Amino acid sequence: MKAMLTPTQTVGPFFHDCLLRSDICANALAVPDEDAAVIRVHGFVYDGDGVGVPDAMIEWWQTSAKEKLSVFGRAGTAVDGSYELTTAYPASIPSAGDVRQSPHLSLAIFARGLLNHLLTRVYLPNDASNAADPILSRVPVTRRSTLIAREESPAVNGDRVYRFDVVLQGPGETVFLDFK
C-alpha cells in the first residue's frame, strides 16, 4: 500500500453567515468620550497573492482617552476585501514600569484558512510616543511600517482618516504578534 498525502482543505468561509450579521457586526463605534477625536480607519485584507479576502472579520479593541473604558468593535470585509471602522482616537496605556504604550488599536483577524486568529496593532503616524513604545520598538525597523497606518487627507466631516492594509502572507506581510 502506498502512502498518500491528505488533500488540503480550508476552514470556512462562514463569517458572513454567522458573525458578520449586521445586528451584531457594527463597524462604527460611538464612544462617549468628548475629549477624543473621531477617527476612521479603512483598508484591505489581502491574501498571499495580493487578492482581497472577501469574508474576513476584524475585531478591534482599544483604551478610551480617559483610560476608564475598554472599547471593542467588529468589522467584516466587503467582496473586494475592504473594511472600514470608525472609533475614537485611542489613548496611550500604562506598560511595565513608567513606560507607556503609544496610542494604538489592537486587531484580531479571522479569515478562511486560518485555524487561529492573527493579532496585530495599528499605530497612528506622527505620534512622538511611537519611538518609545515597548512593543513597536521590538519590531525590526524594516518591518515597523506594516504596523503604522498612513494618514490620508482631506479629513471626512472633520474626522481624521487613516489607511491600514493587512497582508496575511508574502511580500509586505503585516507583522503579527504572539502574546502568551
MARRO-820162 format. One record per residue: x, z, y of N, C-alpha, C in turn; residue number from 1. Coordinates in Angstrom, 3 decimals, decimal comma, always signed. Example, Ala and Ser with C-alpha at 12.3 -4.5 7.8 and 13.67 -1.06 7.14 Angstrom:
2
[rec [+13,190 +7,800 -5,690] [+12,300 +7,800 -4,500] [+13,200 +7,800 -3,300] 1];
[rec [+12,850 +7,080 -2,250] [+13,670 +7,140 -1,060] [+12,900 +7,870 +0,030] 2];
//
This chain:
180
[rec [+0,840 +0,000 -1,173] [+0,000 +0,000 +0,000] [+0,889 +0,000 +1,241] 1];
[rec [+0,597 -0,858 +2,169] [+1,365 -0,992 +3,396] [+0,728 -0,152 +4,508] 2];
[rec [+1,569 +0,645 +5,201] [+1,064 +1,463 +6,305] [+0,710 +0,564 +7,476] 3];
[rec [-0,410 +0,860 +8,123] [-0,861 +0,069 +9,272] [-0,976 +0,977 +10,489] 4];
[rec [-0,745 +0,407 +11,635] [-0,909 +1,158 +12,872] [-2,391 +1,352 +13,166] 5];
[rec [-2,711 +2,497 +13,713] [-4,075 +2,740 +14,161] [-4,306 +1,934 +15,431] 6];
[rec [-5,423 +1,217 +15,540] [-5,668 +0,427 +16,756] [-5,815 +1,339 +17,979] 7];
[rec [-5,414 +0,827 +19,136] [-5,530 +1,613 +20,356] [-6,987 +1,692 +20,780] 8];
[rec [-7,312 +2,769 +21,456] [-8,666 +2,970 +21,961] [-8,571 +3,614 +23,328] 9];
[rec [-9,579 +3,403 +24,117] [-9,630 +4,069 +25,417] [-10,727 +5,123 +25,398] 10];
[rec [-10,616 +6,041 +26,317] [-11,635 +7,068 +26,477] [-12,579 +6,579 +27,567] 11];
[rec [-13,865 +6,642 +27,329] [-14,837 +6,240 +28,348] [-15,062 +4,752 +28,333] 12];
[rec [-15,569 +4,118 +29,344] [-15,941 +4,739 +30,612] [-17,258 +5,500 +30,492] 13];
[rec [-17,289 +6,670 +31,059] [-18,519 +7,441 +31,027] [-18,826 +8,147 +32,338] 14];
[rec [-17,952 +8,057 +33,323] [-18,166 +8,793 +34,555] [-19,394 +8,315 +35,332] 15];
[rec [-19,609 +7,004 +35,409] [-20,751 +6,528 +36,184] [-22,074 +6,942 +35,568] 16];
[rec [-22,103 +7,157 +34,284] [-23,345 +7,560 +33,635] [-23,597 +9,047 +33,723] 17];
[rec [-22,574 +9,839 +33,907] [-22,733 +11,302 +33,875] [-22,329 +11,957 +35,178] 18];
[rec [-21,052 +12,041 +35,411] [-20,548 +12,860 +36,505] [-20,715 +12,260 +37,892] 19];
[rec [-20,885 +10,956 +37,989] [-20,932 +10,339 +39,305] [-22,345 +10,064 +39,805] 20];
[rec [-23,329 +10,722 +39,255] [-24,689 +10,565 +39,763] [-24,713 +11,019 +41,216] 21];
[rec [-25,473 +10,336 +42,031] [-25,482 +10,647 +43,462] [-25,964 +12,061 +43,757] 22];
[rec [-26,747 +12,661 +42,856] [-27,240 +14,008 +43,136] [-26,173 +15,076 +42,919] 23];
[rec [-25,073 +14,753 +42,232] [-24,014 +15,748 +42,054] [-22,662 +15,265 +42,548] 24];
[rec [-22,579 +14,043 +43,041] [-21,290 +13,490 +43,480] [-21,406 +13,022 +44,918] 25];
[rec [-21,072 +13,884 +45,844] [-21,126 +13,527 +47,261] [-19,705 +13,379 +47,782] 26];
[rec [-19,443 +12,267 +48,466] [-18,095 +12,065 +48,982] [-17,932 +12,607 +50,395] 27];
[rec [-19,002 +13,095 +50,986] [-18,922 +13,688 +52,314] [-19,172 +15,181 +52,190] 28];
[rec [-18,290 +15,935 +52,753] [-18,370 +17,379 +52,631] [-18,427 +17,984 +54,025] 29];
[rec [-19,554 +18,563 +54,350] [-19,691 +19,204 +55,650] [-19,141 +20,618 +55,550] 30];
[rec [-18,166 +20,917 +56,360] [-17,539 +22,233 +56,320] [-17,887 +22,966 +57,601] 31];
[rec [-18,482 +24,147 +57,493] [-18,861 +24,891 +58,692] [-17,645 +25,526 +59,355] 32];
[rec [-16,778 +24,697 +59,876] [-15,528 +25,162 +60,458] [-15,349 +24,464 +61,807] 33];
[rec [-15,892 +25,052 +62,856] [-15,872 +24,377 +64,149] [-14,467 +24,170 +64,693] 34];
[rec [-13,474 +24,883 +64,146] [-12,100 +24,745 +64,623] [-11,369 +23,556 +63,996] 35];
[rec [-11,893 +23,014 +62,909] [-11,190 +21,953 +62,188] [-11,741 +20,580 +62,549] 36];
[rec [-10,837 +19,640 +62,720] [-11,240 +18,256 +62,966] [-11,742 +17,649 +61,656] 37];
[rec [-12,656 +16,707 +61,770] [-13,149 +15,996 +60,594] [-12,197 +14,840 +60,313] 38];
[rec [-11,858 +14,663 +59,034] [-11,001 +13,550 +58,639] [-11,704 +12,728 +57,571] 39];
[rec [-11,342 +11,472 +57,498] [-11,818 +10,577 +56,444] [-10,596 +10,054 +55,699] 40];
[rec [-10,657 +10,130 +54,398] [-9,576 +9,615 +53,556] [-10,187 +8,538 +52,673] 41];
[rec [-9,574 +7,369 +52,666] [-10,066 +6,297 +51,810] [-8,880 +5,599 +51,169] 42];
[rec [-9,141 +4,886 +50,113] [-8,077 +4,157 +49,428] [-8,596 +3,586 +48,132] 43];
[rec [-7,673 +3,332 +47,218] [-7,996 +2,744 +45,923] [-7,318 +3,540 +44,818] 44];
[rec [-7,894 +3,500 +43,642] [-7,236 +3,980 +42,436] [-6,868 +2,717 +41,670] 45];
[rec [-5,553 +2,504 +41,450] [-5,054 +1,298 +40,783] [-4,512 +1,638 +39,401] 46];
[rec [-4,717 +0,732 +38,459] [-4,112 +0,885 +37,133] [-2,697 +0,322 +37,159] 47];
[rec [-2,037 +0,280 +36,018] [-0,658 -0,176 +35,938] [-0,455 -1,638 +36,290] 48];
[rec [-1,532 -2,437 +36,250] [-1,449 -3,855 +36,610] [-1,816 -4,106 +38,066] 49];
[rec [-2,065 -3,030 +38,823] [-2,434 -3,188 +40,224] [-3,895 -3,550 +40,427] 50];
[rec [-4,716 -3,343 +39,415] [-6,145 -3,649 +39,494] [-6,900 -2,349 +39,774] 51];
[rec [-7,884 -2,412 +40,638] [-8,677 -1,232 +40,965] [-9,440 -0,720 +39,752] 52];
[rec [-9,478 +0,592 +39,575] [-10,190 +1,223 +38,460] [-11,622 +1,498 +38,923] 53];
[rec [-12,609 +0,815 +38,330] [-13,977 +0,896 +38,839] [-14,750 +2,159 +38,457] 54];
[rec [-14,239 +2,943 +37,553] [-15,027 +4,084 +37,078] [-14,208 +5,373 +37,052] 55];
[rec [-13,358 +5,540 +38,053] [-12,579 +6,774 +38,156] [-13,353 +7,789 +38,995] 56];
[rec [-12,970 +9,020 +38,853] [-13,562 +10,078 +39,653] [-12,421 +10,900 +40,247] 57];
[rec [-12,578 +11,238 +41,526] [-11,597 +12,064 +42,213] [-12,293 +13,351 +42,629] 58];
[rec [-11,713 +14,466 +42,224] [-12,170 +15,755 +42,734] [-11,102 +16,244 +43,692] 59];
[rec [-11,522 +16,821 +44,804] [-10,543 +17,362 +45,725] [-10,957 +18,762 +46,141] 60];
[rec [-9,956 +19,538 +46,459] [-10,189 +20,874 +46,984] [-9,104 +21,186 +47,990] 61];
[rec [-9,421 +22,118 +48,866] [-8,532 +22,461 +49,962] [-8,943 +23,824 +50,499] 62];
[rec [-8,158 +24,332 +51,427] [-8,496 +25,561 +52,120] [-8,960 +25,189 +53,517] 63];
[rec [-10,009 +25,864 +53,980] [-10,536 +25,572 +55,306] [-9,593 +26,133 +56,371] 64];
[rec [-9,847 +25,752 +57,600] [-8,979 +26,159 +58,706] [-8,890 +27,668 +58,863] 65];
[rec [-9,905 +28,371 +58,461] [-9,883 +29,828 +58,616] [-9,373 +30,534 +57,367] 66];
[rec [-8,936 +29,775 +56,377] [-8,364 +30,304 +55,131] [-9,294 +31,255 +54,389] 67];
[rec [-10,562 +31,221 +54,690] [-11,512 +32,097 +54,019] [-12,394 +31,329 +53,055] 68];
[rec [-12,296 +30,028 +53,083] [-13,202 +29,200 +52,310] [-12,423 +28,150 +51,550] 69];
[rec [-12,630 +28,083 +50,269] [-12,056 +27,012 +49,471] [-13,095 +25,907 +49,410] 70];
[rec [-12,700 +24,709 +49,766] [-13,615 +23,583 +49,873] [-13,412 +22,656 +48,684] 71];
[rec [-14,498 +22,157 +48,097] [-14,448 +21,293 +46,927] [-15,355 +20,092 +47,146] 72];
[rec [-14,927 +18,939 +46,640] [-15,757 +17,740 +46,707] [-15,423 +16,800 +45,573] 73];
[rec [-16,247 +15,777 +45,423] [-16,069 +14,815 +44,339] [-16,456 +13,433 +44,860] 74];
[rec [-15,653 +12,427 +44,512] [-15,944 +11,049 +44,905] [-15,651 +10,124 +43,732] 75];
[rec [-16,506 +9,162 +43,527] [-16,290 +8,159 +42,494] [-15,770 +6,876 +43,107] 76];
[rec [-15,146 +6,061 +42,298] [-14,652 +4,777 +42,794] [-15,730 +3,715 +42,651] 77];
[rec [-15,682 +2,738 +43,547] [-16,594 +1,595 +43,507] [-16,065 +0,569 +42,501] 78];
[rec [-16,760 -0,531 +42,365] [-16,385 -1,581 +41,416] [-14,968 -2,087 +41,652] 79];
[rec [-14,516 -2,102 +42,912] [-13,162 -2,581 +43,220] [-12,108 -1,479 +43,160] 80];
[rec [-12,508 -0,254 +42,767] [-11,567 +0,855 +42,672] [-11,421 +1,655 +43,951] 81];
[rec [-12,200 +1,328 +44,973] [-12,082 +2,033 +46,251] [-12,881 +3,331 +46,243] 82];
[rec [-12,448 +4,241 +47,094] [-13,156 +5,509 +47,269] [-13,050 +5,913 +48,732] 83];
[rec [-13,894 +6,848 +49,128] [-13,816 +7,410 +50,472] [-14,322 +8,839 +50,417] 84];
[rec [-13,672 +9,694 +51,165] [-14,138 +11,069 +51,269] [-14,019 +11,519 +52,718] 85];
[rec [-14,903 +12,418 +53,099] [-14,931 +12,974 +54,446] [-14,916 +14,485 +54,321] 86];
[rec [-14,022 +15,119 +55,066] [-13,893 +16,570 +54,979] [-13,276 +17,101 +56,268] 87];
[rec [-13,026 +18,380 +56,315] [-12,357 +18,995 +57,469] [-10,845 +18,902 +57,272] 88];
[rec [-10,129 +18,877 +58,388] [-8,668 +18,894 +58,301] [-8,274 +20,175 +57,562] 89];
[rec [-7,459 +20,070 +56,519] [-7,129 +21,260 +55,721] [-6,184 +22,204 +56,454] 90];
[rec [-6,181 +23,433 +56,000] [-5,308 +24,457 +56,581] [-4,017 +24,554 +55,783] 91];
[rec [-2,990 +25,105 +56,409] [-1,803 +25,468 +55,650] [-2,148 +26,751 +54,909] 92];
[rec [-1,494 +26,972 +53,789] [-1,818 +28,149 +52,989] [-0,551 +28,914 +52,628] 93];
[rec [-0,689 +30,219 +52,401] [+0,488 +31,019 +52,040] [+1,056 +30,595 +50,695] 94];
[rec [+2,349 +30,739 +50,569] [+3,038 +30,484 +49,309] [+3,895 +31,716 +49,038] 95];
[rec [+4,851 +31,597 +48,163] [+5,728 +32,729 +47,844] [+6,532 +33,136 +49,077] 96];
[rec [+6,688 +34,415 +49,268] [+7,459 +34,910 +50,409] [+6,751 +34,615 +51,709] 97];
[rec [+7,523 +34,263 +52,720] [+6,961 +33,955 +54,037] [+6,726 +32,465 +54,230] 98];
[rec [+6,934 +31,677 +53,190] [+6,789 +30,220 +53,289] [+5,312 +29,854 +53,200] 99];
[rec [+4,920 +28,870 +53,989] [+3,542 +28,374 +53,931] [+3,569 +26,935 +53,430] 100];
[rec [+2,554 +26,575 +52,681] [+2,393 +25,193 +52,251] [+1,733 +24,430 +53,395] 101];
[rec [+2,187 +23,212 +53,625] [+1,610 +22,436 +54,716] [+0,189 +22,004 +54,349] 102];
[rec [-0,621 +21,637 +55,348] [-1,991 +21,210 +55,070] [-2,004 +20,040 +54,085] 103];
[rec [-2,867 +20,134 +53,086] [-2,958 +19,083 +52,080] [-4,296 +19,158 +51,364] 104];
[rec [-4,655 +18,070 +50,727] [-5,788 +18,034 +49,805] [-5,199 +17,998 +48,408] 105];
[rec [-5,721 +18,791 +47,513] [-5,325 +18,727 +46,106] [-6,315 +17,816 +45,398] 106];
[rec [-5,806 +16,883 +44,600] [-6,664 +15,924 +43,902] [-6,518 +16,057 +42,396] 107];
[rec [-7,631 +15,872 +41,705] [-7,641 +15,693 +40,252] [-8,270 +14,327 +40,011] 108];
[rec [-7,589 +13,479 +39,251] [-8,077 +12,135 +38,980] [-8,482 +12,044 +37,516] 109];
[rec [-9,712 +11,617 +37,297] [-10,245 +11,393 +35,960] [-10,534 +9,905 +35,848] 110];
[rec [-10,153 +9,282 +34,727] [-10,415 +7,857 +34,562] [-10,363 +7,508 +33,077] 111];
[rec [-10,907 +6,355 +32,758] [-10,875 +5,884 +31,373] [-9,423 +5,771 +30,925] 112];
[rec [-9,200 +6,083 +29,684] [-7,851 +6,007 +29,141] [-7,015 +7,253 +29,360] 113];
[rec [-7,483 +8,163 +30,191] [-6,746 +9,406 +30,440] [-7,345 +10,513 +29,581] 114];
[rec [-6,548 +11,061 +28,700] [-7,038 +12,171 +27,899] [-7,044 +13,464 +28,707] 115];
[rec [-6,148 +13,564 +29,663] [-6,082 +14,713 +30,568] [-6,135 +14,188 +31,994] 116];
[rec [-6,785 +14,932 +32,862] [-6,830 +14,509 +34,255] [-5,430 +14,627 +34,868] 117];
[rec [-5,221 +13,906 +35,960] [-3,947 +13,914 +36,673] [-4,105 +14,705 +37,958] 118];
[rec [-3,086 +15,461 +38,314] [-3,117 +16,270 +39,529] [-2,092 +15,760 +40,524] 119];
[rec [-2,497 +15,660 +41,759] [-1,587 +15,258 +42,822] [-2,043 +15,899 +44,124] 120];
[rec [-1,363 +15,591 +45,189] [-1,713 +16,109 +46,505] [-1,693 +14,981 +47,521] 121];
[rec [-2,467 +15,171 +48,584] [-2,444 +14,270 +49,727] [-1,955 +15,089 +50,916] 122];
[rec [-0,746 +14,796 +51,348] [-0,210 +15,412 +52,553] [-0,519 +14,495 +53,724] 123];
[rec [-0,712 +15,075 +54,886] [-1,054 +14,292 +56,067] [+0,212 +14,005 +56,856] 124];
[rec [+0,341 +12,783 +57,369] [+1,583 +12,389 +58,042] [+1,772 +13,115 +59,369] 125];
[rec [+2,990 +13,126 +59,829] [+3,366 +13,670 +61,132] [+3,076 +15,160 +61,272] 126];
[rec [+2,983 +15,869 +60,163] [+2,813 +17,316 +60,229] [+4,201 +17,930 +60,064] 127];
[rec [+4,652 +18,663 +61,068] [+6,005 +19,228 +61,052] [+6,242 +20,142 +59,857] 128];
[rec [+5,185 +20,770 +59,354] [+5,362 +21,703 +58,238] [+5,615 +20,999 +56,905] 129];
[rec [+5,451 +19,678 +56,843] [+5,733 +18,948 +55,596] [+7,185 +19,137 +55,154] 130];
[rec [+8,092 +19,223 +56,102] [+9,518 +19,340 +55,777] [+9,852 +20,615 +55,012] 131];
[rec [+9,075 +21,672 +55,236] [+9,354 +22,950 +54,575] [+8,386 +23,255 +53,431] 132];
[rec [+7,483 +22,352 +53,140] [+6,511 +22,610 +52,078] [+7,244 +22,790 +50,749] 133];
[rec [+6,993 +23,902 +50,027] [+7,746 +24,175 +48,806] [+7,468 +23,204 +47,654] 134];
[rec [+6,325 +22,565 +47,633] [+6,026 +21,586 +46,575] [+6,604 +20,223 +46,963] 135];
[rec [+6,289 +19,762 +48,162] [+6,762 +18,451 +48,609] [+8,286 +18,380 +48,623] 136];
[rec [+8,948 +19,479 +48,968] [+10,414 +19,466 +49,024] [+11,051 +19,342 +47,638] 137];
[rec [+10,299 +19,586 +46,580] [+10,836 +19,438 +45,219] [+10,715 +18,004 +44,697] 138];
[rec [+9,989 +17,166 +45,415] [+9,816 +15,772 +45,020] [+10,989 +14,966 +45,579] 139];
[rec [+11,602 +14,103 +44,762] [+12,708 +13,283 +45,282] [+12,292 +12,522 +46,544] 140];
[rec [+13,189 +12,453 +47,503] [+12,901 +11,816 +48,788] [+12,346 +10,410 +48,605] 141];
[rec [+12,864 +9,679 +47,633] [+12,420 +8,297 +47,421] [+10,987 +8,206 +46,911] 142];
[rec [+10,424 +9,316 +46,420] [+9,059 +9,309 +45,869] [+8,046 +10,029 +46,750] 143];
[rec [+8,499 +10,725 +47,777] [+7,586 +11,521 +48,611] [+6,515 +10,686 +49,291] 144];
[rec [+6,827 +9,459 +49,608] [+5,840 +8,621 +50,308] [+4,573 +8,416 +49,479] 145];
[rec [+4,658 +8,587 +48,162] [+3,460 +8,427 +47,324] [+2,503 +9,604 +47,468] 146];
[rec [+2,936 +10,659 +48,158] [+2,087 +11,826 +48,367] [+1,630 +11,973 +49,820] 147];
[rec [+2,084 +11,095 +50,688] [+1,749 +11,215 +52,115] [+0,832 +10,064 +52,512] 148];
[rec [-0,349 +10,436 +53,015] [-1,314 +9,432 +53,466] [-0,781 +8,719 +54,703] 149];
[rec [-1,335 +7,561 +54,977] [-0,997 +6,818 +56,197] [-2,172 +6,941 +57,173] 150];
[rec [-1,861 +7,319 +58,402] [-2,929 +7,409 +59,398] [-3,260 +6,017 +59,896] 151];
[rec [-4,535 +5,726 +59,999] [-4,990 +4,429 +60,479] [-5,647 +4,620 +61,834] 152];
[rec [-5,664 +3,565 +62,588] [-6,373 +3,614 +63,855] [-7,187 +2,331 +63,972] 153];
[rec [-8,221 +2,326 +64,671] [-8,697 +3,424 +65,501] [-9,464 +4,453 +64,676] 154];
[rec [-9,659 +5,596 +65,274] [-10,461 +6,636 +64,640] [-11,909 +6,142 +64,544] 155];
[rec [-12,650 +6,685 +63,610] [-14,048 +6,312 +63,432] [-14,912 +7,461 +63,940] 156];
[rec [-15,692 +7,208 +64,978] [-16,543 +8,242 +65,583] [-15,749 +9,493 +65,951] 157];
[rec [-14,505 +9,322 +66,351] [-13,666 +10,447 +66,722] [-12,952 +11,108 +65,552] 158];
[rec [-13,286 +10,738 +64,310] [-12,643 +11,311 +63,122] [-11,335 +10,584 +62,845] 159];
[rec [-10,306 +11,337 +62,466] [-9,054 +10,713 +62,033] [-9,295 +10,031 +60,689] 160];
[rec [-8,661 +8,882 +60,489] [-8,831 +8,122 +59,252] [-7,473 +7,949 +58,599] 161];
[rec [-7,415 +8,240 +57,293] [-6,176 +8,147 +56,526] [-6,388 +7,252 +55,314] 162];
[rec [-5,325 +6,563 +54,914] [-5,341 +5,731 +53,707] [-4,438 +6,390 +52,674] 163];
[rec [-4,976 +6,585 +51,461] [-4,197 +7,155 +50,363] [-4,599 +6,454 +49,077] 164];
[rec [-3,663 +5,667 +48,527] [-3,896 +4,977 +47,262] [-3,289 +5,785 +46,132] 165];
[rec [-3,966 +5,780 +44,994] [-3,475 +6,424 +43,779] [-3,083 +5,313 +42,814] 166];
[rec [-1,818 +5,285 +42,412] [-1,323 +4,307 +41,449] [-1,050 +5,065 +40,161] 167];
[rec [-1,801 +4,740 +39,110] [-1,747 +5,512 +37,874] [-0,456 +5,331 +37,086] 168];
[rec [+0,158 +4,163 +37,168] [+1,433 +3,945 +36,477] [+2,095 +2,690 +37,010] 169];
[rec [+3,365 +2,526 +36,684] [+4,096 +1,332 +37,091] [+4,784 +1,491 +38,437] 170];
[rec [+5,189 +0,353 +39,040] [+5,887 +0,402 +40,332] [+5,027 +1,103 +41,385] 171];
[rec [+5,641 +2,016 +42,117] [+4,913 +2,738 +43,156] [+3,982 +3,813 +42,622] 172];
[rec [+4,171 +4,202 +41,357] [+3,304 +5,221 +40,755] [+3,270 +6,478 +41,617] 173];
[rec [+2,077 +7,000 +41,802] [+1,889 +8,242 +42,540] [+2,581 +9,376 +41,799] 174];
[rec [+3,173 +10,304 +42,525] [+3,754 +11,486 +41,893] [+2,599 +12,374 +41,445] 175];
[rec [+2,605 +12,715 +40,167] [+1,608 +13,624 +39,612] [+2,297 +14,942 +39,296] 176];
[rec [+1,583 +16,020 +39,516] [+2,143 +17,359 +39,406] [+1,710 +18,026 +38,107] 177];
[rec [+2,577 +18,875 +37,591] [+2,302 +19,593 +36,348] [+2,312 +21,077 +36,653] 178];
[rec [+1,146 +21,635 +36,896] [+1,032 +23,060 +37,193] [+0,814 +23,822 +35,905] 179];
[rec [+1,605 +24,852 +35,681] [+1,475 +25,648 +34,462] [+1,293 +27,092 +34,800] 180];
//
